[in-house]
């Protein structure tokens, strides 16, 4: 048996801040012992903050590394390594690679990319080349006529741990305000002709004879395989009621405060994006993650597209919003783990996986992960 002791004067434990030692035996936390000073042979992290490894249930970062610029593809194995390194260095020890079954984006055919990206991450994991644990979250675009042929080959994949139902049709949910969508696309350099072609080209996705059966099929698969199901971008109370009827347990990036409140009222975990919180607003002009926090409906922070946004948000909740360290860190560790059915991680407590992050508080306020441990072994 391998035993490691880590002393820190600011351990973020479920019961609050603890000054003491974390005792690790092999891959698991054996105990958290209150102590005034480090015992002989322990690692001394005095002056730092010791937090649990972060759990990210929604990130597009793998896809961003597979296609770092529009039309410029990287090889999938290299993209897996780059994505993994960015997650681990941000303190993320469990990441749900959130791959979209949603047509094309900036020249990337997501249908063609799906299998190679899954296979490359599998290969990197088998090679022992990964620092974080990578699970799979498939984002099911119900308006996609090709959805089920894309999804069905992967429903029994051992890393598949979450499904979500999405609808990115222009004029719906996240993009309900078409004028705002046009402005955002124009700000990104898209011409008027390109924008109109995009909107016209998506018209076939408004067919309810595609979306409704697809949603029913995804819901059925989630129930059959016991997978957590997330509702994505719910805007109205009707959306939330449908998600509740379908057995969704996570409300992912609700578009309005009414939808967030209703989701929490139904017992769903409300997840918002870290970039939204850090920037102070949604890039698409929808519900602010800070507003959700102030309203008491924020449960989970996911990285969305910036891995470092999770740890930054947690410490902003402490510094700027007055949250306790335990409650703030729960949004990026315990709560996302429990929402995904993972009971073995997310807290610095006896019996939990020894996934730990040593954090230095930079003078400007940024929390800097200086060491990251996964299952009792340093990985970053």
C-alpha positions as CSV (number, residue, x, y, z in Angstrom):
1,X,0.0,0.0,0.0
2,X,1.3,3.4,-0.9
3,X,0.6,6.2,1.6
4,X,1.1,9.9,0.9
5,X,0.4,12.8,3.3
6,X,-0.3,16.4,2.1
7,X,-0.4,19.2,4.7
8,X,-2.2,22.4,3.8
9,X,-3.5,25.2,6.0
10,X,-6.5,25.7,3.7
11,X,-8.1,22.5,2.7
12,X,-11.6,23.0,1.1
13,X,-13.5,20.1,2.7
14,X,-17.3,19.6,2.7
15,X,-17.5,20.9,6.3
16,X,-15.5,24.1,5.5
17,X,-11.9,25.1,5.5
18,X,-9.6,22.7,7.4
19,X,-6.0,23.1,8.5
20,X,-4.5,19.7,8.5
21,X,-3.3,16.7,6.4
22,X,-5.0,14.7,3.7
23,X,-3.9,11.1,4.0
24,X,-3.9,9.2,0.7
25,X,-3.7,5.4,0.5
26,X,-3.1,4.2,-3.1
27,X,-5.8,6.0,-5.2
28,X,-8.2,7.0,-2.4
29,X,-8.4,9.6,0.4
30,X,-8.1,7.6,3.6
31,X,-8.7,10.6,6.0
32,X,-8.6,14.3,6.5
33,X,-6.8,15.0,9.8
34,X,-6.9,18.4,11.5
35,X,-3.3,19.4,12.5
36,X,-1.5,22.6,13.3
37,X,1.7,21.6,11.5
38,X,2.9,19.1,9.0
39,X,4.0,15.6,10.2
40,X,7.3,14.2,9.3
41,X,7.5,13.2,5.7
42,X,4.4,14.9,4.5
43,X,4.3,17.3,1.6
44,X,3.9,20.9,2.9
45,X,1.6,23.1,0.9
46,X,1.3,25.9,3.5
47,X,0.1,29.1,1.9
48,X,-1.8,27.4,-0.9
49,X,-5.4,26.2,-1.2
50,X,-6.1,22.5,-1.6
51,X,-9.3,21.8,-3.6
52,X,-10.9,18.7,-5.1
53,X,-10.2,17.9,-8.7
54,X,-12.7,19.6,-11.0
55,X,-15.4,17.7,-12.9
56,X,-16.4,19.2,-16.3
57,X,-19.7,17.8,-17.7
58,X,-19.8,20.0,-20.8
59,X,-16.9,21.2,-23.0
60,X,-16.4,21.9,-26.7
61,X,-12.6,22.0,-26.2
62,X,-11.7,18.7,-27.9
63,X,-13.5,19.8,-31.0
64,X,-11.7,23.2,-30.9
65,X,-8.4,21.3,-30.9
66,X,-9.5,19.0,-33.7
67,X,-10.2,22.0,-35.8
68,X,-8.2,24.9,-34.3
69,X,-9.2,27.2,-37.2
70,X,-12.1,27.0,-39.7
71,X,-11.2,24.4,-42.3
72,X,-7.9,23.5,-40.6
73,X,-8.0,20.0,-39.2
74,X,-5.5,18.6,-36.7
75,X,-5.0,14.8,-36.3
76,X,-7.4,13.4,-33.8
77,X,-4.8,11.8,-31.5
78,X,-2.8,15.1,-31.3
79,X,-6.1,16.9,-30.6
80,X,-6.9,14.5,-27.8
81,X,-3.5,15.1,-26.2
82,X,-3.8,18.9,-26.5
83,X,-7.3,19.0,-25.1
84,X,-6.3,16.7,-22.2
85,X,-3.3,18.8,-21.3
86,X,-5.4,22.0,-21.2
87,X,-8.0,20.3,-19.0
88,X,-5.4,18.9,-16.6
89,X,-3.5,22.1,-16.3
90,X,-6.8,23.9,-15.4
91,X,-7.4,21.5,-12.5
92,X,-9.9,19.3,-14.3
93,X,-9.4,15.7,-13.4
94,X,-12.7,14.3,-14.9
95,X,-13.9,15.7,-18.2
96,X,-16.9,14.8,-20.3
97,X,-15.8,15.3,-23.9
98,X,-19.0,16.8,-25.3
99,X,-19.3,15.9,-29.0
100,X,-22.1,17.4,-31.0
101,X,-24.2,15.3,-33.4
102,X,-25.1,18.5,-35.3
103,X,-24.2,18.7,-39.0
104,X,-21.4,21.2,-39.9
105,X,-19.7,24.0,-38.0
106,X,-17.1,26.3,-39.6
107,X,-16.4,23.7,-42.3
108,X,-16.2,20.8,-39.9
109,X,-18.4,17.8,-40.7
110,X,-19.2,16.7,-37.2
111,X,-20.7,13.5,-38.4
112,X,-17.4,12.5,-40.1
113,X,-15.4,13.7,-37.2
114,X,-17.3,11.8,-34.5
115,X,-15.9,8.3,-34.8
116,X,-12.3,9.4,-35.3
117,X,-12.4,11.7,-32.3
118,X,-13.9,9.0,-30.1
119,X,-11.4,6.4,-31.3
120,X,-8.4,8.7,-30.8
121,X,-9.3,9.4,-27.2
122,X,-9.8,5.7,-26.6
123,X,-6.4,5.0,-28.1
124,X,-4.7,7.8,-26.1
125,X,-6.3,6.4,-22.9
126,X,-5.2,2.8,-23.7
127,X,-1.6,4.2,-24.3
128,X,-1.6,5.8,-20.8
129,X,-1.1,9.1,-22.5
130,X,-3.9,11.0,-20.7
131,X,-3.8,13.0,-17.5
132,X,-7.5,13.5,-16.8
133,X,-10.1,10.8,-17.0
134,X,-12.1,11.3,-20.2
135,X,-15.8,10.4,-20.3
136,X,-18.2,10.9,-23.2
137,X,-21.2,13.3,-23.4
138,X,-23.0,13.0,-26.8
139,X,-25.0,16.2,-27.6
140,X,-28.0,15.0,-29.7
141,X,-29.3,17.6,-32.1
142,X,-32.9,16.5,-32.5
143,X,-33.4,18.4,-35.7
144,X,-30.6,16.5,-37.5
145,X,-32.1,13.9,-39.9
146,X,-28.8,11.9,-39.5
147,X,-28.9,11.9,-35.7
148,X,-29.8,8.3,-34.9
149,X,-27.4,6.7,-37.4
150,X,-24.7,8.8,-35.7
151,X,-25.7,8.0,-32.2
152,X,-26.6,4.3,-32.3
153,X,-23.1,2.9,-32.9
154,X,-21.9,4.5,-29.7
155,X,-24.7,3.9,-27.2
156,X,-22.9,1.0,-25.5
157,X,-19.5,2.7,-25.5
158,X,-17.9,2.2,-22.1
159,X,-17.1,5.9,-21.8
160,X,-20.5,7.2,-22.7
161,X,-21.9,8.6,-19.4
162,X,-24.3,11.4,-20.6
163,X,-26.7,12.4,-23.3
164,X,-28.3,15.8,-24.0
165,X,-31.1,16.9,-26.2
166,X,-30.4,20.0,-28.2
167,X,-32.2,22.2,-30.8
168,X,-30.0,24.9,-32.4
169,X,-32.5,25.9,-35.1
170,X,-32.2,29.6,-35.7
171,X,-35.1,31.4,-34.0
172,X,-35.4,28.7,-31.3
173,X,-34.1,28.6,-27.7
174,X,-30.5,30.0,-27.6
175,X,-31.1,31.9,-30.9
176,X,-34.7,32.9,-30.3
177,X,-33.7,36.5,-31.1
178,X,-32.7,36.4,-34.8
179,X,-31.6,40.0,-34.9
180,X,-29.1,39.3,-32.2
181,X,-27.9,36.2,-34.0
182,X,-27.4,38.2,-37.2
183,X,-25.4,40.9,-35.2
184,X,-23.2,38.2,-33.6
185,X,-22.5,36.5,-36.9
186,X,-21.7,39.9,-38.5
187,X,-19.4,40.8,-35.6
188,X,-17.5,37.5,-36.4
189,X,-16.9,38.7,-40.0
190,X,-19.7,36.9,-41.7
191,X,-21.2,38.7,-44.8
192,X,-24.9,39.4,-45.1
193,X,-25.0,36.8,-47.9
194,X,-23.3,34.2,-45.7
195,X,-25.7,34.9,-42.9
196,X,-28.8,34.6,-45.1
197,X,-27.5,31.4,-46.7
198,X,-26.9,30.0,-43.2
199,X,-30.4,30.8,-42.1
200,X,-31.9,29.5,-45.4
201,X,-29.9,26.4,-45.2
202,X,-31.2,25.5,-41.8
203,X,-34.8,25.7,-42.9
204,X,-35.2,21.9,-43.3
205,X,-34.3,21.5,-39.6
206,X,-37.6,23.2,-38.6
207,X,-39.5,20.0,-39.5
208,X,-41.2,18.6,-36.4
209,X,-41.6,15.3,-38.1
210,X,-37.8,15.0,-37.6
211,X,-37.3,16.7,-34.3
212,X,-40.1,15.0,-32.3
213,X,-39.3,11.3,-33.1
214,X,-35.6,12.0,-32.7
215,X,-36.2,13.4,-29.2
216,X,-38.4,10.5,-28.3
217,X,-35.6,8.1,-29.4
218,X,-32.9,9.8,-27.5
219,X,-35.0,9.9,-24.3
220,X,-35.7,6.1,-24.8
221,X,-32.0,5.4,-25.2
222,X,-31.1,7.4,-22.1
223,X,-33.6,5.4,-20.0
224,X,-32.7,2.1,-21.5
225,X,-28.9,2.5,-20.8
226,X,-29.4,4.4,-17.5
227,X,-27.6,7.5,-18.8
228,X,-28.1,10.9,-17.2
229,X,-30.1,13.1,-19.7
230,X,-29.6,16.9,-19.9
231,X,-31.9,19.4,-21.4
232,X,-30.0,22.1,-23.4
233,X,-31.0,25.7,-23.8
234,X,-34.5,25.5,-22.4
235,X,-36.2,28.9,-22.8
236,X,-39.8,28.6,-21.8
237,X,-41.8,26.9,-19.0
238,X,-43.2,24.6,-21.7
239,X,-39.6,23.5,-22.6
240,X,-38.9,22.8,-18.9
241,X,-42.1,20.9,-18.4
242,X,-41.3,18.7,-21.5
243,X,-37.7,18.1,-20.2
244,X,-39.1,17.1,-16.8
245,X,-41.6,14.7,-18.4
246,X,-38.7,13.2,-20.4
247,X,-36.7,12.5,-17.2
248,X,-34.0,15.1,-17.8
249,X,-32.1,15.6,-14.5
250,X,-29.8,18.4,-15.7
251,X,-30.8,21.8,-17.1
252,X,-27.9,22.8,-19.3
253,X,-27.5,26.5,-20.0
254,X,-31.1,27.6,-19.5
255,X,-31.8,30.6,-21.7
256,X,-34.0,32.5,-19.2
257,X,-34.2,33.0,-15.5
258,X,-37.8,31.7,-15.5
259,X,-36.6,28.4,-17.1
260,X,-33.7,28.1,-14.6
261,X,-36.1,28.6,-11.7
262,X,-38.6,26.1,-13.0
263,X,-35.8,23.6,-13.7
264,X,-34.6,23.8,-10.2
265,X,-38.1,23.6,-8.9
266,X,-38.4,20.2,-10.7
267,X,-35.2,19.1,-8.9
268,X,-32.9,19.4,-12.0
269,X,-29.3,20.4,-11.6
270,X,-28.9,23.9,-13.2
271,X,-25.6,24.1,-15.1
272,X,-24.2,27.3,-16.6
273,X,-21.0,28.1,-18.5
274,X,-17.8,29.4,-16.8
275,X,-17.0,31.8,-19.7
276,X,-20.5,33.3,-19.2
277,X,-19.8,33.8,-15.5
278,X,-16.2,35.2,-15.9
279,X,-17.1,37.6,-18.7
280,X,-20.3,38.7,-16.9
281,X,-22.7,37.8,-19.6
282,X,-23.7,35.2,-22.2
283,X,-22.0,35.7,-25.5
284,X,-25.4,35.1,-27.2
285,X,-27.2,37.6,-24.9
286,X,-29.1,35.1,-22.9
287,X,-29.2,34.4,-19.1
288,X,-26.1,35.5,-17.3
289,X,-24.5,32.9,-15.1
290,X,-24.0,35.6,-12.5
291,X,-27.7,36.4,-12.5
292,X,-28.4,32.7,-11.9
293,X,-26.0,32.7,-9.0
294,X,-27.6,35.8,-7.4
295,X,-31.0,34.2,-7.9
296,X,-29.9,31.1,-6.0
297,X,-30.5,28.7,-8.9
298,X,-26.9,27.9,-9.9
299,X,-25.7,24.4,-9.2
300,X,-23.0,23.6,-11.7
301,X,-20.3,25.4,-13.7
302,X,-19.0,23.7,-16.8
303,X,-16.1,25.0,-18.9
304,X,-18.2,25.2,-22.1
305,X,-15.2,26.3,-24.2
306,X,-12.5,27.6,-21.7
307,X,-11.1,25.0,-19.3
308,X,-9.6,27.6,-16.9
309,X,-13.0,29.3,-16.5
310,X,-14.2,26.7,-14.0
311,X,-11.6,27.4,-11.3
312,X,-11.8,31.1,-11.9
313,X,-15.6,31.1,-11.4
314,X,-15.3,29.1,-8.2
315,X,-13.0,31.6,-6.6
316,X,-15.0,34.5,-8.0
317,X,-18.0,33.1,-6.2
318,X,-16.0,33.2,-3.0
319,X,-14.3,36.6,-3.5
320,X,-17.1,38.6,-5.1
321,X,-20.4,36.8,-4.2
322,X,-19.6,35.8,-0.6
323,X,-20.1,32.0,-1.2
324,X,-18.4,29.7,1.3
325,X,-15.4,27.9,-0.2
326,X,-17.2,24.5,0.2
327,X,-20.3,25.8,-1.7
328,X,-18.3,27.5,-4.4
329,X,-16.1,24.5,-5.1
330,X,-19.1,22.2,-5.1
331,X,-20.3,23.9,-8.3
332,X,-17.2,22.6,-10.2
333,X,-16.5,19.4,-8.4
334,X,-19.1,17.6,-6.2
335,X,-22.3,18.8,-8.0
336,X,-21.2,18.0,-11.5
337,X,-20.0,14.6,-10.3
338,X,-23.2,13.8,-8.6
339,X,-25.3,15.0,-11.5
340,X,-23.5,12.4,-13.7
341,X,-23.9,9.6,-11.2
342,X,-20.3,9.7,-10.0
343,X,-20.3,9.2,-6.2
344,X,-16.6,8.5,-5.8
345,X,-15.1,12.0,-6.5
346,X,-15.7,15.7,-6.1
347,X,-14.9,16.2,-2.4
348,X,-11.9,16.0,-0.1
349,X,-13.3,13.4,2.2
350,X,-12.6,9.9,3.4
351,X,-13.4,7.3,0.7
352,X,-13.3,9.7,-2.2
353,X,-10.9,9.5,-5.1
354,X,-7.6,11.3,-4.4
355,X,-8.2,13.9,-7.2
356,X,-6.6,17.1,-5.8
357,X,-5.5,20.5,-7.0
358,X,-2.9,22.7,-5.3
359,X,-3.9,26.3,-5.9
360,X,-1.8,29.5,-5.7
361,X,-3.7,32.7,-5.4
362,X,-2.0,35.2,-7.8
363,X,-1.9,38.9,-6.7
364,X,-4.5,39.8,-9.3
365,X,-7.0,37.3,-7.9
366,X,-6.5,34.4,-10.4
367,X,-6.4,31.0,-8.8
368,X,-3.4,29.2,-10.4
369,X,-3.3,25.4,-10.3
370,X,0.4,24.5,-9.5
371,X,-0.1,20.8,-9.0
372,X,-2.9,18.4,-10.1
373,X,-3.3,14.9,-8.8
374,X,-5.5,12.2,-10.1
375,X,-6.1,9.1,-8.1
376,X,-3.2,9.8,-5.8
377,X,-0.7,10.5,-8.6
378,X,0.6,13.9,-9.8
379,X,-0.5,14.4,-13.4
380,X,0.2,18.2,-13.9
